[in-house]
């Protein structure tokens, strides 16, 4: 069992509740005796239960990223109008994960989890806890977008609207290879010990290498060339771009649990809605009946707009809305007001339909 990590606490991630789903069988053959999902809710479910919006989380992220930047009164995701349910994906450090499960499934023995497992668990949660049988909308970014696509394909009658930010329905070979480098950065650290470390601090070198790769691919060239990063650095700091990378992303990822990141990375690599239709992507995307907004970020280097556009071509229910940002994939962190305005405008249009 690894040492307690303060990164995965309500003090740092904001309040949440744990909901038990009991015994849960995974598609790869693993079994949780008691799967628990960490959930944060905003607003109130109305009497007819037609105002529920499900939000799903991205790689390394938790519900707090959505609470901090996307949810609020007067915003598109307005808790005065909607009952907003943010569910942390399995393996993200808050829901059942390698760092908190204990016993024989702890650490590197944690079973393989797929995007489809998350979506099945989320549906069980909605029906079990709130009696929700139809969602006003599903929204997610990056790995959350992968879950959003899976929702729309797997349960078309359950989803009325969907919005996917910076993520695809079927992961690409290029993206798979990129994720391999993130995995290798961690596992090549001698302190990793094949996942049997006693504290994430023993793998700090690997976690910081992991962060360096994110600095290259998570941001785009213009983010660095224009020195936009200076607008994010603490006021008065005299950092170089290398110091910004190390102090911002390096410190962030060095705070996380390696086995947690590896669990999510494996899942991310294998996201594919075509598993629902014997490998036929067009058939899978043709099952979508929800009004679907696909919102890639203009400068994203591993979920590029071209990949999103190719999938929208196969999905009659989907519409492409490219979000302009200088921040690459990490535009998701909402550093730019203009980014948030575009997302809100698109979501308002979707919700009004």
DANORMO-V534932 format. One line per field, one symbol per residue. ss: DSSP state (@ for helix, = for strand, . for the rest). phi: phi as a letter, one per 40 degrees, with the letter a starting at -180 (. if undefined). burial: # if it has 24 or more other ideal C-beta (glycine too) atoms within 12 Angstrom, else .. Layout:
ss->???
phi->???
burial->???
This chain:
ss->.....@@@.@@@@...====...==.....==...=======.........=====......@@@@@@@.=.....=.....=====...............@@@.@@@.....@@@@@@@@@@@@@@@@....=.=====.@@@@@@@@@@@@....=.=====....=..@@@@@@@@@@@@@@@..@@@@@@....@@@@@@@@@@@@@@@@@@...@@@@@..@@@@.........@@@@@@@@@@@@@@...@@@@@@@@@@@@..=@@@@@...@@@@@.....=====.=.......@@@@@@@@@....===..=....@@@@@@...@@@@@@@@@@@@@@@@.
phi->.ccdbccbbcccbgcabcbcbgcacccchcbbcacbbcbbbbgbccccfbbcbcbbcbdgcbdcccccbbbidgcccbccbbcbbbbcccgchbcdadcbcggcccfcccccbbdccdcccccddccccbgcbabdabbabgcccdccccdcccbdccbcaabbbfabcbccddcdcdcdccccdccccdccffgbccacccbdcccccdcccccccccbccdcccgddccccddgcbccccccdccccdcccccccdcccccccdcddbcaccccbfgcccccccccbccbbbbccdbccbbcdcccccccdcbdcbbcbcccacbgccddcgcbcccccccccccdccccc
burial->.#..#.##....##.#..#.#..#.##..#.#..#########.#.....#################.###...###.#.#####################...####.#################..##.#.#######################.###############..#..##.###.###.#.##..#.#.######################..##...##..#........#..#######.#########################....#..#####.################.##..##.##.####################..##.###.##..##..
